[in-house]
Structures are given as structure tokens and as C-alpha cells.
Amino acid sequence: MTAFYGILFDLGSTLIYFDGNWEEVFAGADREVDAALREAGYPHLRADFPNTFRQRIRKYHADREVDLIEHTTVKILDDLLEELGIQDIPQAVLDRAMARMYAVSQAHWHVEPDTHETLAALQARGYRLGVISNAANHEDVSTLVDKAGVRP
């Protein structure tokens, strides 16, 4: 019998669950990215920018199934903006846009009812625990981990 010393848990849909409508959340998140960029001094974005950004994210998701290359959402955004002729956006502006985007979905993630009890029982049995995620933004994952109270 193999001894297990640690257990890894996926974050989304394992330790936490989503209670929203993805299409509505995506639309709201994309509008927040657009608003953050406009407020930061980029008012000349195309009117359909939120839709263009979502289409780019969908294309990325399809492409990564083939090429198995993962990128962050901020890279996808920065690449799109560069293609639209908007270059050298300060990292702080991009980070603010990402924070506003992810805040929309973060409001819909909640801790599973048995998460804390299960993790405590496993820790009491001596297992080392870890969380993994394939989410495309480290700050988003950190916020969700803290919101769920599973960082310890």
C-alpha cells in the first residue's frame, strides 16, 4: 500500500462553487475591463471592445486545448490592446482592469459547505494539504483562497 503524505485540491468546483450565470458574469466582467481602461485614459477603445475581448478569450481557450500553452488573462488583454494600436499600457492600469474584471466573478464563488470540516479532518490525520488552480490570474486565485478561508 502506498503512503500518502499530502493531498492537493483543485480550488474551483471542489473547495468552492460558482452560483452565477457564466454568460452574464462574463459580460459584466468585460464591461468592467472596458470601463477601467477608459477611466485610465484610453477612451478611444472601439465600442465593441468588451465583445472583442471576450471573443479573444474564447479563442485562447480553444487554442490552448490544441497547443497546451497557458497564458494569463492580462497577457491576452495586453496582446489584444497592442493589436488595436494601444501600446505600453502601465502595468498598474492592466492590474486595475484585471481586479475589476475578476471582482465580478468573485462575488459568485462560495465555499462548499463541507470544505473546512474536510480540510480540518485531513490535517488532524497528519496530511499536508495544498490547493492548485488553472485559473488565469494569480491575484484572482489568491483572493478566492482568502475569501474561502482555506489559505491556512
C-alpha positions in Angstrom: 0.0 0.0 0.0 1.3 3.4 -0.9 1.6 6.0 1.8 0.1 9.4 1.0 1.7 12.4 2.8 -0.2 15.2 1.1 -3.3 15.9 -0.8 -3.9 18.5 -3.5 -7.3 20.0 -4.1 -8.5 22.0 -7.1 -9.9 25.3 -6.0 -12.9 25.9 -8.3 -15.8 23.5 -8.2 -14.0 21.4 -5.5 -13.4 23.7 -2.5 -15.6 26.5 -3.8 -18.6 26.6 -6.1 -20.0 29.1 -8.5 -23.6 30.2 -8.2 -23.9 32.7 -11.1 -24.8 32.6 -14.8 -21.4 32.5 -16.6 -22.5 34.4 -19.7 -24.0 37.3 -17.6 -20.9 37.3 -15.4 -18.6 37.3 -18.4 -20.5 40.2 -19.9 -20.3 42.2 -16.7 -16.6 41.4 -16.3 -15.8 42.5 -19.8 -17.7 45.8 -19.3 -15.6 46.4 -16.2 -12.3 45.9 -18.1 -13.6 48.4 -20.7 -14.6 50.9 -18.0 -11.3 50.6 -16.2 -9.3 51.2 -19.4 -11.5 54.2 -20.4 -11.2 55.7 -16.9 -7.4 55.3 -17.1 -7.2 57.5 -20.1 -7.9 55.1 -23.0 -11.3 56.5 -24.2 -10.7 55.7 -27.8 -11.4 52.0 -27.5 -13.7 50.5 -30.0 -17.4 50.5 -28.9 -17.4 46.7 -29.3 -14.3 46.3 -27.2 -15.9 44.1 -24.4 -17.2 41.7 -27.1 -13.9 41.7 -28.9 -12.1 40.9 -25.6 -14.5 38.0 -24.8 -14.0 36.6 -28.3 -10.3 36.7 -27.8 -10.6 34.9 -24.5 -12.8 32.2 -26.2 -10.2 31.8 -29.0 -7.5 31.4 -26.5 -9.4 28.7 -24.6 -9.9 26.8 -27.9 -6.3 27.2 -28.9 -4.9 26.1 -25.6 -6.8 22.8 -26.0 -4.7 22.2 -29.1 -1.3 23.7 -28.3 -1.4 23.2 -24.5 0.0 26.6 -23.8 -1.4 28.6 -20.9 -1.4 32.4 -20.7 -2.6 34.8 -18.1 -5.7 36.9 -18.8 -3.6 40.1 -18.6 -1.4 38.8 -21.4 -4.4 38.2 -23.6 -5.7 41.7 -22.8 -2.3 43.3 -23.4 -1.8 41.4 -26.7 -5.3 42.5 -27.9 -4.6 46.1 -27.0 -1.3 46.1 -28.8 -3.1 44.7 -31.9 -5.5 47.6 -31.6 -2.6 50.1 -31.6 -2.6 50.7 -27.8 0.8 50.0 -26.6 2.9 50.4 -23.4 -0.1 50.5 -21.0 1.3 50.7 -17.5 1.1 47.5 -15.5 -0.8 49.3 -12.8 -3.6 50.1 -15.3 -3.7 46.5 -16.5 -3.7 45.2 -12.9 -6.6 47.5 -12.0 -8.6 46.3 -15.1 -8.0 42.7 -14.0 -9.0 43.4 -10.4 -12.3 44.9 -11.6 -12.9 42.1 -14.1 -12.4 39.4 -11.5 -14.3 41.1 -8.8 -17.5 40.4 -10.9 -16.9 36.7 -10.8 -15.5 36.6 -7.3 -18.9 37.7 -5.9 -20.3 34.4 -7.2 -17.8 32.0 -5.7 -18.7 30.5 -2.3 -17.0 27.9 0.0 -18.5 24.4 -0.2 -20.4 23.5 3.0 -18.0 20.7 3.9 -14.7 22.3 2.8 -13.5 23.5 6.2 -14.6 20.3 8.0 -13.0 18.1 5.5 -9.7 20.0 5.4 -9.5 20.1 9.2 -10.1 16.3 9.4 -7.4 15.6 6.9 -5.0 18.0 8.7 -5.8 16.3 12.0 -4.8 13.0 10.4 -1.4 14.4 9.5 -1.8 15.1 5.8 -0.1 18.1 4.2 -2.7 19.9 2.1 -2.4 22.1 -1.0 -4.5 24.0 -3.4 -4.0 24.0 -7.2 -5.8 26.0 -9.8 -5.6 26.5 -13.5 -7.2 29.9 -13.3 -5.6 32.6 -15.5 -4.8 35.2 -12.8 -2.8 34.7 -9.6 -4.4 37.6 -7.8 -7.8 36.2 -8.5 -6.9 32.8 -7.1 -5.3 34.5 -4.0 -8.5 36.5 -3.4 -10.7 33.4 -3.8 -8.4 31.4 -1.5 -8.6 34.1 1.2 -12.4 34.6 0.7 -12.9 30.9 1.2 -10.6 30.9 4.3 -8.5 28.0 3.0 -5.1 29.6 2.9 -4.0 28.0 6.3 
